Each structure stands twice: as C-alpha cells, then as structure tokens.
Amino acid sequence: MKLPKKAVAVASALAMVGLLTSCIGGAPEAEQAAISEFPEKWDEEITVDVFDELANYMGVQEGWFGDLVKKKFNMKLNIIAPNVAGGGDTLYNTRVSAGDLGDLIVTSKGKKLNELVEGGLVLDSAPFYPAMKNVEKFDTAVTHLNDGKDGVYAFPTSVSSIKPTEPSEGIDPTFGPYLRWDLYKQLGYPELNTLEDLLPVLKDMQDLEPTAPNGAKVYAISLFKDWDGNMMVTAKQPTTFYGYDERGFVLAKADGSDYQSILDDDGEYLRTLKFYYEANKLGLVDPESTTQNYDTMWSKVQNGQVLFSWWPWLGQAAYNTDANTQAGKGFQIAPLKDMKVFAYGAEAYGAQQVITIGSKAEDPERIAAFIDWLYSPEGTYANNSQTMGAAGPQGLTWDLDDSGQPALTELGQQAFIGGEAEVPAEWGGGSYIDGGSTLNVSAVLPADVDKETGLPFNYKTWPTYQELVKTPLSEDWKAKMGDAPTSMDYLKDNDQLLVAPGASYTPPTDPSEIETLRNQVKAVIVQYSWKMSFAASEAEFEQLKSQLQEEAEGLGYDKVLEFDMESAKAQNEAREKVAEKLG
C-alpha cells in the first residue's frame, strides 16, 4: 500500500521499531504503536465528542445511524455543532483556547487545518493509516491533502474515483431553469432561445394559474435576501445557466474562457438584474421578496405559489410530491437553447471540508476505524444525507432484487418516496429521517460507483428507482426531451453542460485590508441590486446602475476585484492541471 510521501518515512520507522514518536506542533511527544488492522470488536463503550462545523444537530446521535455505529464500534457520537450553538466562531475559539476541540473534528482545509496542526489540536494518524483499507482507495487525495505536513493529519471528504472532468451532481445539475412543467405544457411548450424568452412564457403561465390551492396569489418568481453575500444571491443564479460561477466579485466561466466583473455593463450579473426588473414590470415578482427569507420562500414554492426555480433542490424538492407528480404537476428543467449549465466536476482531491482526529482523543484507534468505515460501501450508503441520494443501510431501506440489481425495500419506498417511515426496533426504532446521520458530510461522493453493484451509491440513479418513480409528469418530460432518462443525461447529450474540473482549489484568505474593503463594497452591491430589480422605470434602473458602479469604485471595488481576479485565474490553472493529470 502506498502511503502519503511524508508518511512513508514514518511508516518505515514504524516497521523497524513498532513505535511512532510524533511531535505535533507544540504538543508533547507521544508514542503510538503502528497497526495493520483494526480489532473486530470493541469491548468498552465510549462516547466521542464530534466537533462538526457542518452539523445542524446538537447532542448524541440517535436513531438507526446511532444504533449502527453503536453495534459496529460500541461508540456513541456526541455532536457539537457551531451552527446550532450560534455565536459564529465563539464556540470554536473557546474550545481551541482550552486545547481540546473534540475527539473527532470536521473542519475546513487550508488555513484552519494548518492552524490546528501547528497548535497541536489534531493527531497524526500515520500509525493507523496502514489499517485504513477503505481510505487506501483514495490515497491520492490523502497524499495531496497532507502534502507539506509531517504525517497524516486529515482525511478528505466527497472523494471519488470519478474523473474530475465529469459532473459530480448525479441526476440533476446544481443549477438550471426549472419551471412548472404542467403549465409550460398547457402553453404548448413554447420555444426558449435565451433567458429573456422566459419572461413572456412566465407571464402566460402566471395568467393560467393566478391563484394557488391555498388561495394565495401566484407569482412566477419569488426572491429572498438571507443568503446575500458578495452580491444578491438570486441574481447570481441565472449566470450559472451560461457556465459562470462566482469567485468573490468575479464571475468565472467553468472552462476558463471568460472572467467578468459583476459590475461590467455587458456582464451576466447586471443582465440578471435587468431580467428581474423586466419581470417585476410585468407583475411576475413576488413583492414580499425584499423582506422574506429562504424558509418563507420555500413554503411558497411548496404551496404552489411560485412557478420558477434556479435549482432542482428547491422547485422539485418542495413541490414535486407524489400527489402532484401523479397529477402531472411539478417542476422540470426547461432548457434555453443558448445555455451551457455550470456543473461541478468531481473533486479529485476532495471537498473543502476534512475529517481529523483530535489530539486529546482517548481512543484514537477506534475513531480511526470509524473514519475508515465512512469510506467503505456500507459507510457510504449509511452516512450520506438523504438529499444527496443516500440509500441507507442494506437490508433496511434497500437490497438486491432477484436480478441482482439494487432496489428500495418497502420501507425505503416509504422513507424516500412517501416522505417518512418508522424504523423497526432491531434497527434502532423511531423515525427514519430523524435517525439519519447528523454528520452532514460525505466521505465518498454519492455519485461514485459501488464496485459490487456497478451502479452509483445514489439510489436516484438506479434503474429500479427510475422505473418506480415514473409519473405522468416525468413521462411527459421525457417524451418532450428526446426520451432522456434524467436532466443530466439531456444536458450531456445536447452539449448544454459546462463542467468545471474538480481541482479541490482552496482560495486565499482575504488580507485584512481586502476584507475591510470587501465588507463595505458588498453591502453597497447588495443594496443597489435590490433597488435595481424593483426600479420604477428603465431610467431609474440605469441611474441606480451608474450610482452603484461609482459608489463601489469609490469604496475600493477595483482593489478587491483585482484580488478576486487573481484567485479566479489561479483556480482555473488548478482545474487545467488536474484535468490534464487525471481527466
């Protein structure tokens, strides 16, 4: 087995003396015997503190996932979640100051990981690495992540054997123009050449269904504010239909062929603001957009009050219930003829998050065994979130059918299609959804292929599932789209997808001056973006645009833009290198 190059010397020494003396940052030296395999069982029950920056749950993991971990490792997971605790980085800083962040840590690579290594808060896992047979399959990513470190301090997430030039998202891209297909069908599937062609079509759709079943007024478009950052987040989304994604104040095309300032007169960001202005002028934009948050907007989509979505995980997830789709109602992608949808390539070296073992962990060997299990097929099926297509444990929510194909069990169908299921007592009992993994991080990308079945871990890609979820809505969409099985298949077959190679690029941290300037400028950009979207006239729109450009420039926009442009181009260089090496 190949070890990360910095760990090879360590492993050699281990082979000779059977011990590892590792100095982590300023921590005292500690000895750990090397192991080549983990025990088959663990006699003493332990509780492991999991400091997880992605978790949305605080407390001991319960339900079927907690039961599975208990049976396999005699271990309980006590989740410590900054997202739930609130206070930004307060919880992190407090625990770091105390010298004990957690026994198992999910954090970000780059600056934060480096600080934890240098501060002695994470353990060198080189002694356990020879026993981590499942992680071994992704040794290239482990090597890359720990390059420059004298040991194996962290393990990558969302790793995959898929080429970095292939999309990572499964059956749907992250972005795309999703419409209420049933209303679009009633109009006779009008041709959509460009983004702007959506406007008259959305107007006609809104006229077809002006009132939702709950009696509320229907609007084609509903926006929200609480995700705004460097820009108005909903104004960025349509730029992805043309292959762009954001890097600070830059829109960078997936193939590196174009870089735009978001304030360019003829750029895609201002084009979207003009699109919203025109839509609002036609009465298509929900007037509550300026004050509502994402959750409120989601509820409106769920209730049939919204007809357009930028993401499948909004329109389809909220509205495409079994009852609606059986009635032929629901959101489906409606391709614009000139679009090239941005797709994230499979990350060759893993995502931004990493998994580490805390230096104060009392039983690091058992935690290493648990981490290794997360990279196994069993762990991949069990740990990934349901929204990522996690099939859950074999024998509970899925199994192999008579033909050897993976298929959902009756309980799996209840959980994933019906929306909920009760778990038998022998699997831990309780609600299936409530009992799922609260780690909220995938060790292995769900789109990766299980070598045993020859199909992705994501159950939504299975032929048995596709057959199971046939509805009047899906069949009508397929018939209109050349019999494409999924949105991703259609986009690939019609050359309407632009994949950004997964280079696992980590952007540089803003220097203090850039951070200060950015915070001033982005507030102005967001403020004016909303004003422009709801301008009373075209003259006012143009005036606001000029004011925005002038004020932003006066606050140091160009300096931040230069910094972001360098980052965007460095990101593309990393993409080109990984595509050449592994694509």
N, C-alpha and C positions, 0 to 999 in steps of 0.2 A: 504494500500500500504506500502511496505517495503522501508524504506529509508536507504542509507548508514549509517553504525553504528555510525559514528562520527556526522552524521546529525540528528540522532534520537533525541538526547537531544535538539538540536536546534529546531527541529520541535515541540517538546513538549512545549518548552518555547513559541514558536510562538502561539501554540493553547491557551495558558493561557493569553498571553498579546497582541497577534496580531502584534507584532513587532519583528524585529531581530536587535540586536546590534552586529555588526561583525567588528572585528578588523583584517584587512588583512595586515600582515607584519607590516611595519612601517607606513601604511596609517592611516589617522584619522578615528575615528569611524563613521559609517554611519548607519541610520535606514532604514529599508525596510519592509513594511507590507507584511505578508505572503499572498499568493493567492492560491486558489484551482482550478481555471480555468481561461483561458485567454479570453479577450474580443472577440466577434465575428467579430468586425470590428475596424479599426484604422482610426481616422478622419484626423489626420495631417500627411502629407508626410514627411518622414525623409530620409536622406542619411547616410548609415552606412559605416564606414571605415573598410575594411576587410583586416587585415594583414595575408597573406596566404603564408606560406613557400613552398607550393607545386604548387601554381598557375603559369601558363605560360602566363598569360594575365594581363595587367595593365590598369586600367581605370574602368569606370562604366559598369556593366554588361548590355549587350544589348540583343535584340532578344527575342525569346519565353520564355526563362527562366527568363530573366529580367521582362518580361511582367507578367509572372505567379506570381513572388514574389511581384511585384507592386500591382496586383489585390488582393492578399491574405493578404498582410501586409502593403500596402501603403508605401513601402520601396524600396529604391534603394541601390544596393551594389556597393561600390567603392573599387575595388580590388587593393591592394598594394602588389606587387609581387617582392620579392628579386631576384627571378630567372630572371626576366626581367630587373630590375634596375641594376643588376650586382654589383660588388664590394664585393662579399662574404657576410660577416656578417656586413658590414658597415651600411646598412640601418637599420638592426635590432638594432645594438648598438646605433645608433643615436636616434632612436625613444625611446628606453629604457631609455637612458640618459635624454630624455625630459620628461619621466614619463608617456608617452601615446603611447603604441604600436599600439593600434587600438581598435575599438568598439567590433569587432568580430575577434578572433585570431585562426588561425590554426597553431599549432606548434608541437614540439616533447615532449613526456612524459619523465620522468626521470629528469635528471639534469636541463634541460632548463625550464621545467614546474615548478620544485621546486623553481628555482631562481625567476621566475615571481611571484609565490605565495608569497615568502618571501619578494620580493621587492614591493609588493602591486600593481602590474600591472594587476592582474586578479581578477575578482569579485567572491565572494562566492555566488553561485546560489541557495543555500538551500531554500530561500524564494519562488523561482519559481518551485522548484522540484516537489511539490505536484500537480502542474497543468500540468506537462510534462508527459501526459498519454502514449505517444508513446515511450518515453525513458524508462518508467517504465518496459516495456517488457525486457529490458536489464539491469535491476537493479543490477544483479550480477557483470557485467562488470563495472558499475558505482561505485559500492561499492569498488571493487578491485582497480580501478584507484585512488580513493580518500582516500584509506586507509592511515592512518597516518596524514591526513590533517583535520583540524577542520572545515569541511564544504564540500560543493560540488563545487569544483573549475574547474573541467574539465569533458568533456564527450568523451567517446572513439569512435573510428572510425572503420569501417569494422567489426562491431559486427554482431553476427549471432546466430540463435538458432540451427545451425548445430553442431553436436558433434565435438570436437577438433581433434578426430581421423579420421574424414572424410576430403577428399580433399576440398579445398576452391575454386578451379580454374574454375569450370564449365565444358564445353565440351572438353577442352584440358588442359593437364598439362602445367605448365610454360615452361618446358623443354622437349626435346625429339629429336631423329634423324628424321628430316623431309627432304624428298628427292623429286625431280621432279618425281612424281609417273608415269607420262606418259612414261618417258624414262626408268624407272625401269621396267615398264610393257613390253616395247619393248624387254627388255633383258630376259623376261620370269620369272620375279620375283625371281631372284637368292637368295638362302638362305644366311642369315646374322647371323652367330653364335656369333660374337664378333665385337667390334669396328673396329678392324683391317681388318675384312672382308669387310668393306665399301670401302677400297682402290681400289681393282680391279674392283668393281662394279662402283664406281665413275669414274674410268678411262674409262670403256666401255661406260658409259653414256656420258661423255665428247666427246668421239670419235663419238657417234651417232649424237651429235649436237654441233659441234665445233664453230659455229658462231651464234650469236643472231640475231633476226629480224632487229636490228638497225645496223648490220654489224660488231659489236664489237666481239672480241674473247670471247668465253665462258670458264670459269674456274669452276671446281667443287666447290671450296672453296674460299671465299673471306673474309679476316680478316680486323680488324680496331683497331685503337690504343686509341681513345679518352676516352674510359671507363676504361682503365687500372688503377688499384689501388694497392692493396697488391700484386697483381700478374697480369699476362697477362690475361685479362678478357675472351678472347675467348679460352684460354687453360683451364680455369676452367669449361666451359660449358659441355664438354663431361663427366666430372666426375659426373655430375648430372644424367647421364644415368644409373649410378651404385649406386644411392642413397645418394650421398655426396652433401654437400653444404659447403660454406666457413664460417669460423669464424676466421677472421684475417689470420694468416699463417697456420691455421689448416683446413683440410677437415674432417668434421664430418658426419658420416652416420646418416640418419634420425632416425634409431631405436636405436642409441647409441651403436651399436655393434663394431664400429671401429672409431679410430681417427688417422689421418695421418698428419705428417708434409708435407707441399707441396714440400719439398726438399728431401723426402725419395726416395732412389734409386728405390725401387719397388712400389712407390706410384702412385696414379692415375694422379696427375698433370704432373709428368715427363713422364708418359705414353702418355698423350695427346701431349706433346711437341715432343715426338718421332713419334707419329702419323702424326703430321704436317710436320715433317722432311721427313718422308717417302712419304707423299702426294706431297710435293714440289719436291722431287726427281723424281716423276712420272709426273711432269708438271701440277699438279692439283691445285696449289695455285696461286691465283692472285698476280703477282709481285708488284702491287700497294698497297698491303695490309700494307706494312710497313710505308706508308705515308698518307693513306686516313683516313677519319673519318667515323662515323656511317652513316651520311646522304649520303655520296658518295656511300658507300657500299649498302645502302638501294636502291638507284636508280638503281644500277646494278642488284639487285635481281628483282626489278620491271621490268627491261628491258629484263629479261630472260638470263642474263649473268652469273648467279650463280645457282648451282644445289643442294646445301646442306644448310640446316639451322638448328640451335640449338633450335629455338623457333617457335611456331606457329604464334606468333605475328610479325615475320619477314617474313619467307617464304610465309605463307598463306596470311598474311595481304598485302604484297607488290605485290605478283604475281597472287594470285587466284581471278582474276577479273571474272565477269560473262562471258565475251567473251572467256577467256582462259579455264575456267572450262567447259563451254558448248562444247568446242572443245576437252575436255578430258585432258586438260593440267593443271598442278598445283602441289603444294606441299602437301604431306600427310605423316603421320608418317609411317616409315618402321621399325618395331621392330627388335631389335637384340635379339637373343634367350637368351643371358645371362644377359639382362639388367633388372634393377629394378629402374624405373624412380623416382627421388625425387619429392614429392608433398608437398605443404604447407598445413597443416591442418588448418581448420577454427580457427581463433584466439579466444580462449574462452573469453579473456578479452579485445579484441580489438587490433588494429594495433599500430604502433609506434606513429602515429600522434593523436593529440587530438584537440578538439574544446573548446574554452573558451570565456568568455565574459570579455572585458576589463573593468578595474575598473573606467575608465572615461566615459564609455558609458552613453549617456544622456537618453536613453530609454531601459534599460536592460531588462525590462519585454517583450518588443516586440522582442528583439533579442533572448530571451529565447524561445518565442513562435515559432520563425523561426527555431531555432535549433531543437526544438521538432518536428516540421513538417518534417525536414530532415529524421527523423526516422520513419515517417509514410509511409504507402504503396505509397501514392501519391508522397511524397517527395523522396522516394527511386527510383521510376520509373523515376522521373524528373531529379534528381541530379546526379546520376551515369554517368560516362563518357560513350560515345558510344562504345569505345574499350572494356569496361567492360560488354557490353551487355545491357546497359540501354535502356529500351523500349520507354522512353519519356512519355509525358502526355497521359493518356487515353482519347480517343476522337480525338486526333490529329494523333499520329503515330500508335496507336493500340486500339483495342476494343474487346469486347467479340463477338464471332460469334454466329450463330444460335444454335449451340450445347452448348454454354456457355464456349467455350474454348477461351483463349486469342489469338488473331491473329493480324498481322500487317495490318494496313489500306493501301490503295493505296499510300498515302503519305509516310507512314512508309516504304513501299517496295522501293519507290523511294529513300528515305534517306539512308536506311541501305544496300540495295542490289545494287541499281543503283549508290549510292555514294553521292547523293545530292538531295535536294528538296527545293522548295520555300514554305515558311510558309504563310498561309492566314493572312490577316491584323488583323482579330479578335483575332489571337493568337500572335500578335506582329510583323508579317511580316518578310521579309528578308530570308537569307539562314538558313536552319535547323541546319547545322553543326556549323556555326558561332554563332548561337543563343543559343547553349547549355551551360550548367553550366560551369563556369570558376573556380569553387572552387577546382576542381581536387582532391577531397577527397570523399570517400563513407562513409556515416554514417552507413549504413547497407550493408553488403556483398551482391553483386548481386546474388550470388548462394543461398541466403536464400529464403525460400518459402513464397509466398504470401498466407496467410490463405484463402483469398477469392477465389482464382483460384486453389489452391492446387499445383501450379507449381512455379518454381523459378522466381524471378524478371527478370533474364537474358533471353531475348527473344530468344536467340540462342538455348535454351534448349527446347522450346515449340514444341510439335509435329506438330503444324500447320506450324511453321517455317522450321522444318526439311523436311516436305513434299514440302514446297515452294522452297527450295534451292537444291532439287535433281538435280544432273547433271550427265553426263556421267562419270566424274571424281569420284564423291562421290559414285555412284553406283558400279563402278568397284572396288573401295577401299573396300566397304562393302562386296562385293561378295568374295573378297580375304581374308577378315578378319573375316570370320565366321558370317557375317551379323550384326556386331557390329554397333549400331547407331552412336557412336562417338569414338574418340581416348580414352577418359577417360573410357568409357564402355569396350573397348577392353582390356585396361591395367588392369582394375579391374577384369574382367572375367578370365584373363590369369595369374593373380598373378604377374604382372610385374610393380606394383606400390608400392612405399615405402613412406608412409605418415609420416611426422614429425608433431606430435601433436602440435596444435596451443596453445602455452603456454604464448603468449604475452611477451616473455622474452626481457628485456632491458639489453644489455651488458654494463659492466662498462666502464666508460670513461678512456682513456689512461692516466696514470700519466705522468707528463712532461718528465721524463727520457724515458719511453716506447715510447712516441710519437716521441721524437727525434731519438731514435734508429730505430723505425719503418720507419720513413721517409727516413733514409739512406739506410736501407736494402731493402725496397720495390723498390727503384729506381734501385738497382743492379739486383734484381729478374726480374723485367720487361725487363731491358736492355738485360740480358743474355737469357731470354726466347725467345725473338725475334731472337737473334742471333742463338740460337739452332734450332729454327724452320726453319731457312734458311741456316743451315750449309752446307758446300760444300761436306762433306763426313761424314761417321759414326765416323771416328777417330776424326774429328773436333767436332762433336756433343758431344762425350764423354769427350773430353778435355774441352770444354766450360762448360759442366755439373760440372766437378771437380772444375773448376775455380769459378763457381757460388757458389757452396757449401762452398768452402774455404773462398771466399771473404765475403759471407753473415755471416758466423760464426765469422769472424774477426770483423765484424761491430756490433756484438751483437744480431745476429739472435736468438740464443738459449734462451736469456733472454725474448725476445718478444714472442717467441714460448711458453715458459712456461706460460706467462700471458694469451695468447690466448687459451692454452690448458685448463687452469682453467675455463675460460669463456665458452668454448665449453662443458665442463662437467657439469658446472652449468646450462647451457641451457638445457642439456639433463635431468638433475634432475627435472627442472621445467616442461619439457614435460612429464616425467613419473608421476609427481604429478597430473598434470591436466588430463592426460589420466585415471588415477586411480579414480579421483574425478568426472570427467564429461564425460569420454569416454564411 
